[in-house]
């Protein structure tokens, strides 16, 4: 019965890398179309902040819908015991944040490379 409530949580667990990849591709498009040259440090900072912001949003989204696959989670998705919150923080820090950074960088490089080789 609780599956429809937890379905968005499951989708975000599997597809957590999609929003950072979109951010990386959008950044590559902005750099390619920009009239002025953007410093690489500024681009890296913006992508790192986007990945960090997404990881925090992912954590707080799941905190309100505690997934049943975390150790210590209960059947009630709105209740989050402390050990389940700690488990969720570990997943967000060890999986979502590095995965988001990798997805962001790979999309930025791939889209930047393909835009660079496209005739204008």
Secondary structure, 3 states (H helix, E strand, C coil): CCHHHHHHHHHHHHCCHHHHHHHHHHHHHHHHHCCCCCCHHHHHHHHHHHHHHHHHHHHHHHHHCCCCCCCCCCCCCCCCCHHHHHHHHHHHHHHHHHHHHHHHHHHHHHHHHHHHCCCC
